C-alpha cells in the first residue's frame, strides 16, 4: 500500500506493563518515524507519555489524534465502579447503553426501555447537540497536531458510516487517516480508501438508534441489528462467539445482567433527565 515504507512493529499501549522500555528500545531506535496517539501525562507507564516519547524520539515523533466521535451513539458508554470499567460486562463487553441503564433504574419493563430508542422526543431532548459537541472536542484536541481528521468526519459522517462505536473507527476512516499521515510524511502510497480491508475494530458494532438516525439525517443504511458477543450461561460475555442482536434482545440481556449487579447499576449517573 505504501511501496516506499515498511512498518517495523507496534506497541500496544493498553497492554504495556510498567518499566518495559527495554523491550521496545531496539524497535523504536530503528524507526525513521514513530507514530503515537496523544497520551496523557498522567498515564501510569512513564516512558509512553507524550513528553517522554518526545525526549526519546525527537523529530522522528509524529503525534496523531485519538479518533473518537460519539455523535452516532451518545447513548453508549462505560460503567465505572471501584476505579475500573470492567465491573459490569455484558453483550457489548465494557460498553453499555445509558437509556437501558436509566430505564432499569426507573423500574420500567424491558419493552418500555426498547421503545426509547425510537423515541424522537427523548433523543432530541437528551442528545440533540451530541454530534456537534463531540466534533468540537476532537477539533480542540487536534489543534496542536500536524495531522487531524475532524474535518473529514464532519464532512462525511452523514453519508457514510465512519465508526463502529465511539472509539472504534471503521476501516474506511482509518484508511483516510493513513492517507493523511502518509501525505504529511511525503511517503508515496496508494489511495488507502480504495483498498478493501478487513474491519478489525468491529467485534462490537452499535448502529445509531433509529431516533438518532432521523435526528442526524444520516444517509447510510442503518440495519436494525447490532453486532456483539454471545453470553455464557453465567451471563458473562463469550468473547469467542459473535452474535447479532435486535435492540429488544439487547435490552433483555442487559436487564438480566443488571439484576446481578443492581447495586452498581442503581447508583450509576446516566446523565438522563426526563
Secondary structure, DSSP 8 states (H G I E B T S, - for coil): --TT--------GGG--SS-HHHHHHHHHH-S-EEEE---TT-SSGGGSHHHHHHHHGGGEEEE------SS-TTEEE--BTTBS-SS-BTTBTEEEHHHHHHHHHT--HHHHHHHTT-HHHHHHHHTTHHHHHHHHHHHHHTT-SS--HHHHHHHTTTS--EEETTEE-HHHHHHHHHHHHHHHT-----GGGS----TT-SSB----HHHHHHHT--S---SEEEEEEE-TTS-EEEEEEEEEEHHHHHHHHHHHHHHSHHHHHH-------
